[in-house]
Amino acid sequence: MQLMCNRSEEGNLDGLKFIDAEVLHFDFDEDTQLKIPHMGWNTVVKNKELPIIADLDDKARFYFVHSYYVKCNKVEDTLTYTNYGMKFTSAFASGNLVGVQFHPEKSHKFGVKLFKNFIEKY
C-alpha cells in the first residue's frame, strides 16, 4: 500500500505515485496512551462499496502492525478508514489498484473473506 503512494516520511525517495497519497508517521501527544507502532486488532469503516469488501460487516476486525499511515489526497480513493488516535486510510482503491494497511493474512475470517472476494470477484 505505502509503496504505491507519492512519497513517505520514512525515506527520501519518491513512491510509485500510483495513488495520490502521502505516507506519514504517527505523531501523538506525550499524554496519549496510544503506542507506536499501532499493533493489534482494529475495525475498518467502509468509505465506499467495492466487490473486495462486499459482505464485510461493520464488526470486521483486521490485524495491524505499522508506525506510518496513509493519507489520501482524494477522499474518493479511500476504501476504508480506521481510527487510532485519528482517522486514517486503512485501505484504498482507485481503478484496478487496491492497497491495505492491515495484514489480511493474519486477520482470521475477515482476512479470508477479503482474499475470497479478491479471488472470486476480480
ROSE-4610 file (N, C-alpha, C; in Angstrom, 1 decimal, always signed):
// ROSE-4610
residu = [M/M/M/Q/Q/Q/L/L/L/M/M/M/C/C/C/N/N/N/R/R/R/S/S/S/E/E/E/E/E/E/G/G/G/N/N/N/L/L/L/D/D/D/G/G/G/L/L/L/K/K/K/F/F/F/I/I/I/D/D/D/A/A/A/E/E/E/V/V/V/L/L/L/H/H/H/F/F/F/D/D/D/F/F/F/D/D/D/E/E/E/D/D/D/T/T/T/Q/Q/Q/L/L/L/K/K/K/I/I/I/P/P/P/H/H/H/M/M/M/G/G/G/W/W/W/N/N/N/T/T/T/V/V/V/V/V/V/K/K/K/N/N/N/K/K/K/E/E/E/L/L/L/P/P/P/I/I/I/I/I/I/A/A/A/D/D/D/L/L/L/D/D/D/D/D/D/K/K/K/A/A/A/R/R/R/F/F/F/Y/Y/Y/F/F/F/V/V/V/H/H/H/S/S/S/Y/Y/Y/Y/Y/Y/V/V/V/K/K/K/C/C/C/N/N/N/K/K/K/V/V/V/E/E/E/D/D/D/T/T/T/L/L/L/T/T/T/Y/Y/Y/T/T/T/N/N/N/Y/Y/Y/G/G/G/M/M/M/K/K/K/F/F/F/T/T/T/S/S/S/A/A/A/F/F/F/A/A/A/S/S/S/G/G/G/N/N/N/L/L/L/V/V/V/G/G/G/V/V/V/Q/Q/Q/F/F/F/H/H/H/P/P/P/E/E/E/K/K/K/S/S/S/H/H/H/K/K/K/F/F/F/G/G/G/V/V/V/K/K/K/L/L/L/F/F/F/K/K/K/N/N/N/F/F/F/I/I/I/E/E/E/K/K/K/Y/Y/Y]
num = [1/1/1/2/2/2/3/3/3/4/4/4/5/5/5/6/6/6/7/7/7/8/8/8/9/9/9/10/10/10/11/11/11/12/12/12/13/13/13/14/14/14/15/15/15/16/16/16/17/17/17/18/18/18/19/19/19/20/20/20/21/21/21/22/22/22/23/23/23/24/24/24/25/25/25/26/26/26/27/27/27/28/28/28/29/29/29/30/30/30/31/31/31/32/32/32/33/33/33/34/34/34/35/35/35/36/36/36/37/37/37/38/38/38/39/39/39/40/40/40/41/41/41/42/42/42/43/43/43/44/44/44/45/45/45/46/46/46/47/47/47/48/48/48/49/49/49/50/50/50/51/51/51/52/52/52/53/53/53/54/54/54/55/55/55/56/56/56/57/57/57/58/58/58/59/59/59/60/60/60/61/61/61/62/62/62/63/63/63/64/64/64/65/65/65/66/66/66/67/67/67/68/68/68/69/69/69/70/70/70/71/71/71/72/72/72/73/73/73/74/74/74/75/75/75/76/76/76/77/77/77/78/78/78/79/79/79/80/80/80/81/81/81/82/82/82/83/83/83/84/84/84/85/85/85/86/86/86/87/87/87/88/88/88/89/89/89/90/90/90/91/91/91/92/92/92/93/93/93/94/94/94/95/95/95/96/96/96/97/97/97/98/98/98/99/99/99/100/100/100/101/101/101/102/102/102/103/103/103/104/104/104/105/105/105/106/106/106/107/107/107/108/108/108/109/109/109/110/110/110/111/111/111/112/112/112/113/113/113/114/114/114/115/115/115/116/116/116/117/117/117/118/118/118/119/119/119/120/120/120/121/121/121/122/122/122]
x = [+0.8/+0.0/+0.9/+1.8/+2.6/+3.5/+4.0/+4.9/+4.1/+2.8/+2.0/+1.8/+2.1/+1.8/+2.9/+2.7/+3.6/+4.9/+4.9/+6.1/+5.9/+6.9/+6.8/+7.8/+7.3/+8.2/+9.3/+9.2/+10.1/+11.5/+11.5/+12.7/+12.7/+13.7/+13.9/+13.4/+13.2/+12.9/+11.4/+11.0/+9.6/+9.0/+7.7/+7.0/+6.6/+5.8/+5.5/+4.4/+3.8/+2.8/+1.6/+1.2/+0.0/-1.2/-1.1/-2.2/-1.8/-2.6/-2.3/-2.5/-1.4/-1.4/+0.0/+0.0/+1.3/+1.3/+2.5/+2.7/+3.4/+2.7/+3.1/+3.3/+4.2/+4.4/+3.4/+2.9/+2.0/+2.8/+2.1/+2.7/+1.7/+1.8/+0.8/+1.4/+0.5/+1.0/+1.6/+2.5/+3.0/+2.0/+0.9/-0.2/-1.0/-0.9/-1.8/-1.3/-2.3/-2.0/-1.7/-1.8/-1.6/-0.1/+0.2/+1.6/+1.9/+3.1/+3.6/+4.7/+4.6/+3.6/+2.2/+1.3/-0.1/-0.1/-0.3/-0.2/-1.4/-2.1/-3.2/-4.5/-5.6/-6.8/-7.5/-8.1/-8.9/-10.0/-11.0/-12.1/-11.8/-12.5/-12.4/-13.8/-13.9/-15.2/-15.2/-16.2/-16.3/-16.5/-15.8/-16.0/-16.7/-16.6/-17.4/-17.5/-18.4/-18.6/-17.9/-17.1/-16.5/-16.5/-16.4/-16.5/-15.5/-14.3/-13.3/-13.8/-14.6/-15.1/-16.6/-17.1/-18.5/-18.8/-19.9/-20.3/-19.4/-18.6/-17.9/-18.8/-19.1/-20.0/-19.2/-20.0/-19.4/-18.5/-18.5/-17.7/-16.4/-16.2/-15.0/-13.7/-12.9/-11.6/-10.4/-9.4/-8.2/-7.0/-5.9/-4.7/-3.7/-3.3/-2.4/-1.1/+0.0/+1.3/+2.0/+2.0/+2.6/+2.8/+3.8/+4.1/+3.8/+3.5/+3.2/+1.8/+1.1/-0.2/-0.3/-1.3/-1.6/-2.6/-2.4/-3.3/-3.6/-4.8/-5.2/-5.5/-5.0/-5.3/-6.7/-7.2/-8.6/-9.4/-10.4/-11.2/-11.9/-12.1/-12.8/-11.8/-10.5/-9.6/-9.7/-10.2/-10.2/-11.3/-11.0/-11.9/-12.4/-11.5/-11.9/-11.0/-11.5/-10.7/-10.8/-9.8/-9.7/-9.3/-9.8/-9.5/-8.4/-7.3/-6.3/-5.7/-6.3/-5.9/-6.3/-6.6/-7.0/-7.6/-8.3/-8.9/-7.9/-7.5/-6.6/-7.1/-6.6/-7.0/-6.4/-7.2/-6.7/-6.8/-7.5/-7.5/-7.8/-7.2/-7.6/-7.8/-8.6/-8.9/-9.0/-8.4/-8.5/-8.3/-9.2/-9.1/-9.0/-7.9/-7.8/-6.8/-6.4/-5.5/-6.2/-5.7/-6.2/-5.0/-5.0/-3.9/-4.6/-4.0/-4.5/-3.3/-3.6/-2.6/-2.5/-3.6/-3.6/-3.1/-3.0/-2.5/-3.6/-4.2/-5.3/-4.9/-3.6/-3.1/-3.1/-3.2/-3.2/-4.6/-5.6/-6.8/-8.0/-7.7/-8.7/-9.8/-11.0/-12.1/-12.3/-12.0/-12.2/-11.1/-9.9/-8.9/-9.2/-9.7/-10.1/-11.2/-12.2/-13.2/-12.7/-11.8/-11.2/-10.4/-9.6/-9.0/-10.0/-11.0/-12.0/-12.7/-13.1/-13.7/-12.7/-11.4/-10.4/-10.4/-10.3/-10.2/-11.4/-12.6/-13.8/-14.4/-14.1/-14.7/-13.8/-12.5/-11.6/-10.9]
y = [-1.2/+0.0/+1.3/+1.3/+2.5/+2.8/+1.8/+1.9/+2.5/+2.4/+2.9/+4.4/+5.0/+6.4/+7.3/+8.6/+9.6/+9.6/+9.6/+9.7/+9.2/+9.0/+8.6/+9.4/+9.7/+10.3/+9.4/+8.1/+7.1/+7.2/+7.8/+7.9/+9.1/+9.2/+10.4/+10.1/+8.9/+8.6/+8.7/+9.0/+9.0/+7.6/+7.6/+6.3/+6.1/+5.1/+4.8/+5.8/+6.5/+7.6/+7.0/+5.8/+5.2/+5.7/+6.1/+6.7/+8.1/+9.1/+10.4/+10.4/+10.0/+9.9/+10.1/+10.4/+10.5/+9.5/+9.1/+8.2/+9.0/+9.1/+9.9/+9.1/+9.6/+8.9/+9.3/+8.3/+8.6/+9.6/+10.6/+11.6/+11.9/+11.3/+11.6/+12.4/+13.1/+13.9/+12.9/+13.5/+12.6/+12.1/+12.8/+12.4/+11.2/+10.9/+9.8/+8.5/+7.6/+6.2/+5.3/+5.9/+5.1/+4.8/+3.6/+3.3/+3.3/+3.5/+3.4/+2.3/+1.3/+1.1/+0.8/+1.1/+0.6/-0.9/-1.7/-3.1/-3.7/-4.6/-5.3/-5.2/-5.6/-5.7/-4.3/-4.0/-2.8/-3.0/-2.2/-2.3/-1.4/-1.6/-0.7/-0.3/+1.0/+1.5/+1.8/+1.3/+1.5/+2.9/+3.4/+4.7/+4.6/+3.5/+3.2/+1.7/+1.3/-0.1/-0.6/-1.6/-2.3/-3.8/-4.6/-6.1/-6.7/-6.1/-6.7/-6.6/-5.7/-5.6/-6.0/-6.6/-7.0/-8.0/-7.8/-8.8/-8.7/-7.7/-7.5/-6.7/-7.2/-6.4/-5.3/-4.5/-3.4/-3.8/-5.1/-5.5/-6.2/-6.1/-6.8/-6.1/-7.0/-6.6/-7.1/-6.3/-6.7/-6.5/-7.2/-7.1/-6.0/-5.1/-4.0/-4.1/-3.7/-3.5/-2.4/-1.2/-0.1/+1.1/+1.9/+3.2/+4.3/+4.0/+5.0/+4.8/+5.8/+5.7/+6.4/+6.1/+6.7/+7.8/+8.9/+10.0/+10.2/+9.8/+10.0/+11.5/+12.0/+13.4/+13.5/+12.4/+12.4/+11.5/+12.0/+11.2/+10.0/+10.1/+9.1/+7.9/+8.0/+6.9/+6.0/+6.6/+5.8/+4.8/+3.6/+2.4/+2.2/+2.2/+2.0/+3.0/+3.3/+4.1/+3.4/+3.8/+3.2/+4.3/+4.2/+5.2/+4.6/+5.3/+5.0/+6.4/+7.0/+8.3/+9.4/+9.0/+9.8/+8.9/+9.5/+8.7/+8.6/+7.4/+7.3/+6.2/+6.3/+5.4/+4.0/+3.0/+1.7/+0.8/+1.3/+0.6/+1.7/+1.6/+2.5/+1.7/+2.3/+1.7/+2.8/+2.6/+3.5/+2.7/+2.8/+2.0/+0.5/-0.1/-1.6/-1.8/-0.7/-0.8/-0.9/-1.8/-1.8/-2.0/-1.3/-1.5/-1.5/-2.3/-2.3/-2.1/-1.4/-1.2/-2.3/-3.0/-4.1/-5.4/-6.4/-7.7/-8.7/-8.9/-9.8/-11.3/-11.6/-13.0/-13.3/-12.3/-12.6/-12.2/-12.0/-11.4/-12.4/-13.7/-14.8/-14.7/-14.9/-15.0/-13.7/-12.6/-11.3/-11.2/-11.7/-11.7/-12.7/-13.9/-14.9/-14.4/-13.7/-13.1/-12.1/-11.3/-10.3/-11.0/-12.1/-12.9/-13.6/-14.1/-14.8/-13.8/-12.7/-11.6/-11.3/-11.1/-10.8/-11.9/-13.1/-14.2/-14.4/-14.3/-14.6/-13.4/-12.2/-11.0/-10.2/-10.5/-9.7/-10.6]
z = [+0.0/+0.0/+0.0/+0.9/+1.1/-0.1/-0.7/-1.9/-3.1/-3.2/-4.3/-4.1/-3.0/-2.7/-3.3/-3.2/-3.8/-3.1/-1.8/-1.0/+0.4/+1.2/+2.6/+3.4/+4.6/+5.6/+6.1/+5.7/+6.2/+5.4/+4.3/+3.5/+2.6/+1.7/+0.8/-0.6/-1.0/-2.4/-2.6/-3.8/-4.2/-4.2/-4.0/-4.1/-5.6/-5.9/-7.3/-7.8/-7.0/-7.4/-8.2/-7.8/-8.4/-7.8/-6.5/-5.8/-5.3/-5.4/-4.9/-3.4/-2.7/-1.2/-0.6/+0.6/+1.4/+2.5/+2.8/+4.0/+5.1/+6.2/+7.3/+8.6/+9.4/+10.7/+11.7/+12.5/+13.6/+14.6/+15.0/+15.9/+17.0/+18.1/+19.2/+20.3/+21.0/+22.2/+23.2/+24.0/+25.1/+26.1/+26.2/+27.1/+26.6/+25.4/+24.9/+25.4/+25.5/+25.9/+24.7/+23.5/+22.3/+22.0/+21.6/+21.4/+19.9/+19.5/+18.2/+18.2/+17.4/+16.3/+16.8/+15.9/+16.1/+15.8/+16.9/+16.8/+17.4/+16.7/+17.2/+16.3/+16.9/+16.2/+16.2/+15.0/+14.9/+13.8/+13.9/+12.9/+11.8/+10.7/+9.5/+9.2/+8.7/+8.3/+6.8/+6.2/+4.7/+4.3/+3.4/+2.8/+1.5/+0.9/-0.4/-0.5/-1.4/-1.6/-2.9/-2.8/-3.9/-3.6/-4.7/-4.5/-3.5/-3.4/-2.5/-1.0/-0.7/+0.7/+0.8/-0.2/-0.2/+1.0/+1.6/+2.7/+4.0/+4.1/+5.3/+6.2/+7.4/+8.3/+9.0/+9.8/+10.5/+11.6/+12.0/+13.1/+12.6/+11.3/+10.7/+11.4/+11.9/+12.5/+11.8/+11.6/+11.0/+11.9/+11.6/+12.4/+11.8/+12.6/+12.1/+12.8/+12.1/+12.7/+11.8/+12.3/+11.5/+12.3/+11.9/+12.5/+11.6/+10.4/+9.4/+8.8/+8.4/+7.9/+6.6/+5.8/+4.5/+4.6/+4.0/+3.9/+2.5/+2.0/+0.6/+0.4/-0.8/-1.1/-1.8/-2.3/-2.8/-2.0/-1.3/-0.4/-1.1/-2.4/-3.2/-3.3/-3.1/-3.1/-1.9/-0.8/+0.5/+0.4/+0.5/+0.6/+2.0/+2.9/+4.3/+5.1/+6.3/+7.2/+8.6/+9.4/+10.8/+11.7/+13.0/+14.0/+14.9/+15.0/+16.0/+16.4/+17.4/+17.8/+16.7/+15.6/+14.5/+13.4/+12.5/+11.4/+10.2/+9.8/+8.7/+7.7/+6.5/+5.4/+5.7/+5.9/+6.1/+4.9/+3.9/+2.5/+1.5/+0.4/-0.7/-2.0/-2.9/-4.2/-5.2/-6.4/-7.5/-8.7/-9.6/-10.9/-10.5/-11.0/-10.7/-9.5/-8.8/-7.7/-6.4/-5.5/-4.1/-3.2/-2.1/-1.1/+0.3/+1.2/+2.5/+3.5/+4.6/+5.6/+6.6/+6.8/+7.7/+7.1/+7.9/+7.4/+7.2/+6.0/+5.9/+6.2/+5.9/+6.2/+7.7/+8.5/+10.0/+10.6/+9.7/+10.2/+10.2/+10.4/+10.5/+9.5/+9.9/+9.0/+8.2/+8.7/+7.9/+6.8/+7.1/+6.0/+5.0/+5.4/+4.5/+3.5/+4.1/+3.3/+2.3/+2.7/+1.8/+0.6/+0.9/-0.1/-1.0/-0.4/-1.2/-2.2/-1.7/-2.6/-3.7/-3.4/-4.4/-5.5/-5.1/-6.0/-6.8/-6.2/-6.9/-7.7/-7.4/-8.0/-8.8/-8.9/-9.7/-10.8]
